[in-house]
Amino acid sequence: MTISLFATINPMPEHRDAVEQALREMVERSRAEPGNLRYDLFVGEGETLAFHLFELYIDEAAVEAHRQSEHYQAYRTATLDWLAAPTEVRLARPLDVAPFN
């Protein structure tokens, strides 16, 4: 069964561009991971500056492999002092999802 993660990242305004660049690099590398089905980056609209990631993995082992990957660990280290709040990650299991084309 696939596993979905929804992550919200709130950068400090002065680090917005650096966080976006770090996220774009992570998107590229994460999409190439075995077990990753989707890794999509969004920017929120509204008063609070936020980036959102939608991640889809084949199983829990793929999620754990992502979290242990060199590029994920590098992202976490690089952005540690650039975020206004801790990253919020929500786990979801699919109930009714359209098939991939």
Contacts in CASP RR format, 6 or more apart in sequence:
PFRMAT RR
TARGET T0000
AUTHOR 0000-0000-0000
METHOD contacts of the structure
MODEL  1
MTISLFATINPMPEHRDAVEQALREMVERSRAEPGNLRYDLFVGEGETLA
FHLFELYIDEAAVEAHRQSEHYQAYRTATLDWLAAPTEVRLARPLDVAPF
N
1 59 0 8 1.000
1 93 0 8 1.000
1 94 0 8 1.000
2 37 0 8 1.000
2 56 0 8 1.000
2 57 0 8 1.000
2 58 0 8 1.000
2 59 0 8 1.000
2 93 0 8 1.000
2 94 0 8 1.000
2 97 0 8 1.000
3 56 0 8 1.000
3 57 0 8 1.000
3 58 0 8 1.000
3 59 0 8 1.000
3 60 0 8 1.000
3 62 0 8 1.000
3 63 0 8 1.000
3 91 0 8 1.000
3 92 0 8 1.000
3 93 0 8 1.000
4 54 0 8 1.000
4 55 0 8 1.000
4 56 0 8 1.000
4 57 0 8 1.000
4 91 0 8 1.000
4 92 0 8 1.000
4 93 0 8 1.000
4 94 0 8 1.000
5 53 0 8 1.000
5 54 0 8 1.000
5 55 0 8 1.000
5 56 0 8 1.000
5 57 0 8 1.000
5 63 0 8 1.000
5 89 0 8 1.000
5 90 0 8 1.000
5 91 0 8 1.000
5 92 0 8 1.000
6 52 0 8 1.000
6 53 0 8 1.000
6 54 0 8 1.000
6 55 0 8 1.000
6 89 0 8 1.000
6 90 0 8 1.000
6 92 0 8 1.000
7 52 0 8 1.000
7 53 0 8 1.000
7 55 0 8 1.000
7 87 0 8 1.000
7 88 0 8 1.000
7 89 0 8 1.000
7 90 0 8 1.000
8 50 0 8 1.000
8 51 0 8 1.000
8 52 0 8 1.000
8 87 0 8 1.000
8 88 0 8 1.000
8 89 0 8 1.000
9 19 0 8 1.000
9 23 0 8 1.000
9 50 0 8 1.000
9 51 0 8 1.000
9 52 0 8 1.000
9 53 0 8 1.000
9 79 0 8 1.000
9 83 0 8 1.000
9 87 0 8 1.000
10 48 0 8 1.000
10 49 0 8 1.000
10 50 0 8 1.000
10 83 0 8 1.000
10 84 0 8 1.000
10 85 0 8 1.000
10 87 0 8 1.000
11 18 0 8 1.000
11 19 0 8 1.000
11 20 0 8 1.000
11 49 0 8 1.000
11 51 0 8 1.000
11 79 0 8 1.000
11 82 0 8 1.000
11 83 0 8 1.000
11 84 0 8 1.000
12 82 0 8 1.000
12 83 0 8 1.000
12 84 0 8 1.000
13 49 0 8 1.000
15 79 0 8 1.000
15 82 0 8 1.000
15 83 0 8 1.000
16 49 0 8 1.000
18 79 0 8 1.000
18 82 0 8 1.000
19 51 0 8 1.000
19 79 0 8 1.000
19 82 0 8 1.000
19 83 0 8 1.000
20 43 0 8 1.000
20 51 0 8 1.000
22 75 0 8 1.000
22 78 0 8 1.000
22 79 0 8 1.000
23 41 0 8 1.000
23 51 0 8 1.000
23 53 0 8 1.000
23 75 0 8 1.000
24 41 0 8 1.000
25 71 0 8 1.000
25 75 0 8 1.000
26 71 0 8 1.000
26 72 0 8 1.000
26 75 0 8 1.000
27 39 0 8 1.000
27 40 0 8 1.000
27 41 0 8 1.000
27 53 0 8 1.000
29 69 0 8 1.000
29 71 0 8 1.000
30 36 0 8 1.000
30 39 0 8 1.000
30 55 0 8 1.000
30 66 0 8 1.000
30 69 0 8 1.000
30 71 0 8 1.000
30 72 0 8 1.000
31 38 0 8 1.000
31 39 0 8 1.000
33 62 0 8 1.000
33 65 0 8 1.000
33 66 0 8 1.000
33 69 0 8 1.000
34 62 0 8 1.000
34 65 0 8 1.000
35 57 0 8 1.000
35 58 0 8 1.000
35 59 0 8 1.000
35 62 0 8 1.000
35 65 0 8 1.000
36 55 0 8 1.000
36 56 0 8 1.000
36 57 0 8 1.000
36 58 0 8 1.000
36 62 0 8 1.000
36 66 0 8 1.000
37 56 0 8 1.000
37 57 0 8 1.000
37 58 0 8 1.000
37 100 0 8 1.000
38 54 0 8 1.000
38 55 0 8 1.000
38 56 0 8 1.000
39 53 0 8 1.000
39 54 0 8 1.000
39 55 0 8 1.000
39 56 0 8 1.000
40 53 0 8 1.000
40 54 0 8 1.000
40 55 0 8 1.000
41 51 0 8 1.000
41 52 0 8 1.000
41 53 0 8 1.000
42 51 0 8 1.000
42 52 0 8 1.000
42 53 0 8 1.000
42 54 0 8 1.000
43 50 0 8 1.000
43 51 0 8 1.000
43 52 0 8 1.000
44 50 0 8 1.000
44 51 0 8 1.000
44 52 0 8 1.000
49 84 0 8 1.000
55 63 0 8 1.000
55 66 0 8 1.000
57 63 0 8 1.000
57 66 0 8 1.000
66 72 0 8 1.000
END
